[in-house]
Amino acid sequence: MNNAFSALITDSDQSCLPWSVKSAIREIDGLLAISSDDRPSLHPRRKATSRFPTLFKIGLGAYGKVNPTYGNPIGGGNRNQSEFLFFDHDDVTILTMPAPFLREAFCLIVFTALVKNLDSKRSAKLVGDIFEYTLAMACRSKGGVVVAGTTYRDGKQKFEIDVGARDGDQVVFLESKAKSITAVARSGDLMAFFSDYRSRIIAIDRRQAK
């Protein structure tokens, strides 16, 4: 996904963001290189602050900011730990989660910045393009025939295949839903999820099968 960020976030997009995406990508690659895959890691605070200045700016979970209301038996509250890359540990060390969690948090931070700082039309297109680009790259890494962003017509209607992949006699279509399904599907309302799934995903499947 970092390759997609680098390829698709333009200089014009970057001018609207409060921090450098390229610097953040370089830093997250370095942080992942010294992080464990299966357990949290502790790092010297001063050294980490110096080596990863952009990541500290955008992803520090300071005391009192991580899941601040989660333990409230009356008010409840949502967890927000997935929004941070670093967590306060003590005066001389800083904690990071295992590498898979770091990757998730970094992607969330980048996408949130794009949505908050870019024009809504541009951010919606960019987020969708990033997902499609990443899917296509993942498929191409496996070999076989891959097409991306291909348009086709069904009568007078024009549609697009986000990613299509063929391996021997098997054909797979991938439809990225970076925007429309997530808000409802992740709301916690089971019936809303099935309604959204029926109206969007099944409709897409029927159209592509036809």
QUIZIGI-V873898 format. One record per pair of residues at least 24 apart in sequence whose ideal C-beta (glycine too) atoms are under 10 Angstrom apart, sorted by sequence separation. I is the first residue (numbers start at 1). GAP is how many residues later the second one is. If there is no record, write none. Layout:
I GAP
I GAP
This chain:
1 24
2 24
27 24
28 24
31 24
59 24
60 24
61 24
62 24
63 24
64 24
81 24
84 24
85 24
139 24
143 24
144 24
177 24
27 25
30 25
58 25
59 25
60 25
61 25
62 25
63 25
83 25
84 25
138 25
139 25
140 25
142 25
175 25
2 26
26 26
27 26
28 26
58 26
59 26
60 26
61 26
62 26
63 26
82 26
83 26
136 26
137 26
139 26
144 26
145 26
146 26
147 26
148 26
175 26
2 27
27 27
28 27
58 27
59 27
60 27
61 27
82 27
107 27
135 27
136 27
138 27
139 27
144 27
177 27
24 28
26 28
27 28
31 28
59 28
60 28
132 28
135 28
136 28
139 28
144 28
146 28
23 29
24 29
25 29
26 29
27 29
55 29
56 29
83 29
132 29
133 29
134 29
136 29
175 29
2 30
23 30
24 30
55 30
56 30
132 30
133 30
135 30
175 30
23 31
24 31
27 31
28 31
55 31
131 31
132 31
173 31
22 32
23 32
27 32
131 32
173 32
175 32
21 33
24 33
52 33
61 33
129 33
139 33
175 33
19 34
20 34
23 34
24 34
52 34
60 34
61 34
128 34
173 34
19 35
24 35
139 35
173 35
19 36
61 36
138 36
173 36
20 37
49 37
59 37
171 37
19 38
48 38
56 38
136 38
18 39
19 39
135 39
18 40
135 40
136 40
17 41
45 41
55 41
135 41
52 42
132 42
134 42
162 42
43 43
45 43
59 43
131 43
132 43
133 43
45 44
52 44
61 44
131 44
132 44
164 44
45 45
48 45
49 45
131 45
159 45
43 46
45 46
46 46
47 46
48 46
59 46
130 46
131 46
132 46
40 47
42 47
45 47
46 47
47 47
55 47
58 47
59 47
129 47
131 47
161 47
42 48
44 48
45 48
46 48
48 48
58 48
128 48
130 48
131 48
159 48
40 49
44 49
45 49
59 49
127 49
128 49
129 49
159 49
35 50
42 50
43 50
44 50
45 50
55 50
59 50
128 50
157 50
42 51
43 51
55 51
58 51
127 51
128 51
41 52
42 52
43 52
58 52
126 52
127 52
128 52
41 53
42 53
43 53
154 53
31 54
41 54
42 54
55 54
58 54
124 54
125 54
154 54
31 55
40 55
41 55
58 55
124 55
152 55
40 56
41 56
123 56
124 56
152 56
154 56
28 57
40 57
41 57
27 58
39 58
40 58
41 58
39 59
36 60
38 60
39 60
24 61
35 61
36 61
37 61
38 61
40 61
41 61
34 62
35 62
36 62
37 62
38 62
35 63
36 63
37 63
32 64
35 64
115 64
31 65
34 65
35 65
33 66
35 66
32 67
35 67
111 67
31 68
32 68
35 68
32 70
31 71
32 71
28 74
32 74
28 75
31 75
28 77
29 77
28 78
27 79
28 79
25 81
28 81
24 82
28 82
24 85
25 85
24 86
21 89
24 89
19 90
19 91
21 92
17 93
21 93
19 94
18 95
17 96
16 97
17 97
16 98
18 98
17 99
18 99
13 100
16 100
17 100
2 101
5 101
9 101
13 101
16 101
17 101
1 102
5 102
15 102
16 102
14 103
16 103
2 104
9 104
13 104
1 105
2 105
5 105
9 105
13 105
1 106
5 106
12 106
13 106
16 106
16 107
2 108
1 109
5 109
9 109
13 109
1 110
12 110
13 110
10 112
13 113
10 116
8 117
9 117
8 118
8 119
9 120
5 121
8 121
9 121
4 122
7 122
8 122
7 123
8 124
4 125
5 125
8 125
4 126
7 126
8 126
3 127
4 127
4 128
5 128
1 129
4 129
5 129
1 130
3 130
4 130
7 130
3 131
4 131
1 132
2 132
4 132
1 133
4 133
3 134
1 136
1 137
